[in-house]
Amino acid sequence: MRLFNTVVLLFIGLPAAFFFAYQQGWLDPYVEEDWIPAGPLIQAELRATVSPEEIEARIAAALEEDDYADAQLYAEIADYASIPLSDETRAALDDANSLTNNIRRTGGSFFEGFVYGRGSDTASFMGALTSDLTVIGDVRDLRGKAKKWCAVKTIRPSFSGSRLQALRQRLRLSARAAPLCLQRPGSRF
Protein backbone atom coordinates (compact mmCIF):
# COMPACT_ATOMS: atom_id res chain seq x y z
CA MET A 1 0.00 0.00 0.00
CA ARG A 2 2.91 2.29 0.73
CA LEU A 3 4.20 1.79 -2.83
CA PHE A 4 0.78 2.64 -4.26
CA ASN A 5 0.58 5.84 -2.21
CA THR A 6 4.07 6.87 -3.30
CA VAL A 7 3.28 6.25 -6.98
CA VAL A 8 0.03 8.19 -6.74
CA LEU A 9 1.76 11.07 -5.00
CA LEU A 10 4.68 11.21 -7.45
CA PHE A 11 2.84 10.67 -10.74
CA ILE A 12 -0.52 12.31 -10.04
CA GLY A 13 -0.34 14.52 -6.98
CA LEU A 14 2.88 16.45 -7.67
CA PRO A 15 2.15 17.22 -11.35
CA ALA A 16 -1.37 18.30 -10.43
CA ALA A 17 0.04 20.57 -7.70
CA PHE A 18 2.53 22.08 -10.17
CA PHE A 19 -0.21 22.65 -12.79
CA PHE A 20 -2.39 24.34 -10.19
CA ALA A 21 0.50 26.52 -8.94
CA TYR A 22 1.42 27.47 -12.50
CA GLN A 23 -2.18 28.38 -13.35
CA GLN A 24 -2.50 30.50 -10.22
CA GLY A 25 0.65 32.39 -11.21
CA TRP A 26 2.70 31.32 -8.20
CA LEU A 27 5.54 30.05 -10.44
CA ASP A 28 5.75 33.13 -12.71
CA PRO A 29 8.98 34.47 -11.11
CA TYR A 30 10.65 31.10 -11.75
CA VAL A 31 9.35 30.24 -15.25
CA GLU A 32 10.15 32.40 -18.28
CA GLU A 33 7.52 32.73 -21.02
CA ASP A 34 9.98 32.35 -23.91
CA TRP A 35 12.10 29.71 -22.25
CA ILE A 36 11.61 27.38 -25.20
CA PRO A 37 10.58 29.39 -28.29
CA ALA A 38 7.83 27.66 -30.26
CA GLY A 39 8.45 29.32 -33.66
CA PRO A 40 11.59 27.43 -34.69
CA LEU A 41 10.10 24.14 -33.53
CA ILE A 42 6.95 24.68 -35.60
CA GLN A 43 8.98 25.71 -38.65
CA ALA A 44 11.22 22.64 -38.36
CA GLU A 45 8.18 20.38 -37.99
CA LEU A 46 6.54 21.91 -41.06
CA ARG A 47 9.71 21.55 -43.14
CA ALA A 48 10.03 17.91 -42.04
CA THR A 49 6.42 16.90 -42.71
CA VAL A 50 5.34 19.02 -45.70
CA SER A 51 7.17 18.69 -48.98
CA PRO A 52 7.36 21.55 -51.49
CA GLU A 53 5.49 19.38 -54.01
CA GLU A 54 2.61 18.82 -51.59
CA ILE A 55 2.17 22.48 -50.75
CA GLU A 56 2.40 23.45 -54.43
CA ALA A 57 -0.25 20.83 -55.24
CA ARG A 58 -2.53 22.32 -52.56
CA ILE A 59 -1.97 25.83 -53.92
CA ALA A 60 -2.73 24.63 -57.47
CA ALA A 61 -5.90 22.84 -56.29
CA ALA A 62 -7.08 25.94 -54.45
CA LEU A 63 -6.46 28.10 -57.51
CA GLU A 64 -8.34 25.62 -59.72
CA GLU A 65 -11.33 25.88 -57.37
CA ASP A 66 -11.00 29.70 -57.54
CA ASP A 67 -10.35 29.82 -53.80
CA TYR A 68 -7.66 32.47 -53.66
CA ALA A 69 -7.85 32.82 -49.87
CA ASP A 70 -6.81 29.18 -49.37
CA ALA A 71 -4.06 29.48 -51.96
CA GLN A 72 -2.74 32.59 -50.19
CA LEU A 73 -2.90 30.75 -46.85
CA TYR A 74 -0.78 27.88 -48.20
CA ALA A 75 1.71 30.36 -49.67
CA GLU A 76 2.01 32.11 -46.29
CA ILE A 77 2.62 28.75 -44.60
CA ALA A 78 5.34 28.00 -47.14
CA ASP A 79 6.94 31.39 -46.51
CA TYR A 80 6.73 30.94 -42.73
CA ALA A 81 8.36 27.51 -42.87
CA SER A 82 10.90 28.59 -45.53
CA ILE A 83 9.57 25.98 -47.96
CA PRO A 84 10.62 27.02 -51.47
CA LEU A 85 7.91 27.49 -54.08
CA SER A 86 8.53 27.26 -57.81
CA ASP A 87 8.44 30.30 -60.06
CA GLU A 88 5.34 28.92 -61.82
CA THR A 89 3.44 28.75 -58.54
CA ARG A 90 4.48 32.28 -57.60
CA ALA A 91 3.40 33.51 -61.05
CA ALA A 92 0.03 31.73 -60.71
CA LEU A 93 -0.50 33.36 -57.30
CA ASP A 94 0.40 36.80 -58.69
CA ASP A 95 -1.96 36.28 -61.63
CA ALA A 96 -4.79 35.23 -59.29
CA ASN A 97 -4.17 38.37 -57.23
CA SER A 98 -4.52 40.72 -60.21
CA LEU A 99 -7.04 43.55 -60.10
CA THR A 100 -9.38 42.00 -62.67
CA ASN A 101 -9.48 38.66 -60.84
CA ASN A 102 -10.11 40.39 -57.50
CA ILE A 103 -12.98 42.39 -59.02
CA ARG A 104 -14.40 39.25 -60.64
CA ARG A 105 -14.26 37.24 -57.40
CA THR A 106 -15.64 40.04 -55.24
CA GLY A 107 -18.36 40.98 -57.73
CA GLY A 108 -19.45 37.39 -58.16
CA SER A 109 -19.54 36.88 -54.42
CA PHE A 110 -21.57 40.08 -53.95
CA PHE A 111 -24.04 39.00 -56.64
CA GLU A 112 -24.37 35.54 -55.09
CA GLY A 113 -25.16 37.07 -51.71
CA PHE A 114 -27.58 39.52 -53.32
CA VAL A 115 -29.50 36.81 -55.16
CA TYR A 116 -29.53 34.01 -52.56
CA GLY A 117 -29.47 36.08 -49.37
CA ARG A 118 -26.58 34.16 -47.83
CA GLY A 119 -23.06 35.37 -47.15
CA SER A 120 -19.96 33.22 -46.78
CA ASP A 121 -17.50 36.10 -47.04
CA THR A 122 -17.57 39.85 -46.64
CA ALA A 123 -18.68 40.64 -50.20
CA SER A 124 -21.50 38.08 -50.24
CA PHE A 125 -22.63 39.20 -46.79
CA MET A 126 -22.80 42.79 -48.03
CA GLY A 127 -24.77 41.60 -51.07
CA ALA A 128 -27.24 39.79 -48.80
CA LEU A 129 -27.53 42.87 -46.61
CA THR A 130 -28.11 45.10 -49.64
CA SER A 131 -30.86 42.86 -50.95
CA ASP A 132 -32.51 42.75 -47.53
CA LEU A 133 -32.49 46.55 -47.29
CA THR A 134 -34.22 46.79 -50.64
CA VAL A 135 -37.50 45.18 -51.66
CA ILE A 136 -35.64 42.36 -53.42
CA GLY A 137 -34.97 40.55 -50.14
CA ASP A 138 -38.67 40.70 -49.25
CA VAL A 139 -39.64 39.38 -52.67
CA ARG A 140 -37.11 36.55 -52.31
CA ASP A 141 -38.48 35.62 -48.88
CA LEU A 142 -42.09 35.79 -50.10
CA ARG A 143 -41.20 33.62 -53.10
CA GLY A 144 -39.83 31.00 -50.72
CA LYS A 145 -43.02 31.16 -48.66
CA ALA A 146 -45.12 30.84 -51.82
CA LYS A 147 -43.19 27.71 -52.78
CA LYS A 148 -44.00 26.25 -49.36
CA TRP A 149 -47.66 27.21 -49.78
CA CYS A 150 -47.78 25.44 -53.15
CA ALA A 151 -46.07 22.40 -51.68
CA VAL A 152 -48.62 22.43 -48.80
CA LYS A 153 -45.97 22.70 -46.13
CA THR A 154 -46.65 24.30 -42.80
CA ILE A 155 -45.74 27.96 -42.49
CA ARG A 156 -45.75 30.12 -39.42
CA PRO A 157 -48.65 32.45 -40.07
CA SER A 158 -47.19 35.23 -37.96
CA PHE A 159 -44.08 35.37 -40.13
CA SER A 160 -45.80 35.34 -43.50
CA GLY A 161 -48.64 37.61 -42.36
CA SER A 162 -46.32 40.18 -40.87
CA ARG A 163 -44.12 40.11 -43.97
CA LEU A 164 -47.09 40.61 -46.25
CA GLN A 165 -48.42 43.41 -44.07
CA ALA A 166 -45.00 45.07 -43.91
CA LEU A 167 -44.61 44.87 -47.69
CA ARG A 168 -48.15 46.19 -48.23
CA GLN A 169 -47.52 49.03 -45.79
CA ARG A 170 -44.21 49.89 -47.42
CA LEU A 171 -45.78 50.01 -50.87
CA ARG A 172 -48.71 52.08 -49.55
CA LEU A 173 -46.32 54.53 -47.86
CA SER A 174 -44.21 54.79 -51.01
CA ALA A 175 -47.31 55.44 -53.12
CA ARG A 176 -48.47 58.17 -50.75
CA ALA A 177 -45.05 59.75 -50.29
CA ALA A 178 -44.04 59.88 -53.95
CA PRO A 179 -46.33 62.82 -54.92
CA LEU A 180 -45.34 64.66 -51.75
CA CYS A 181 -41.66 64.29 -52.52
CA LEU A 182 -42.21 65.55 -56.03
CA GLN A 183 -44.07 68.63 -54.79
CA ARG A 184 -41.61 69.57 -52.04
CA PRO A 185 -38.04 68.51 -52.91
CA GLY A 186 -36.62 69.19 -49.44
CA SER A 187 -39.39 67.44 -47.51
CA ARG A 188 -39.05 64.17 -45.63
CA PHE A 189 -41.93 61.76 -45.32
Buried (B, 14 or more C-beta within 10 A) or exposed (E): EEEEEEEEEEEEEEEEEEEEEEEEEEEEEEEEEEEEEEEEEEBEEBBEEBEBEEBBEBBBEBBEEEBBEBBBBBBEBBEEBEBEBEEEBEEBBEEBEEEEEEEEBBEBBBBBBBBEBEBEBEBBBBBBBBBBEEBBBBEBBBEEBEEEEEEEEEBEEEEBEEBEEEBEEEEEEEEEEEEEEEEEEEEEE
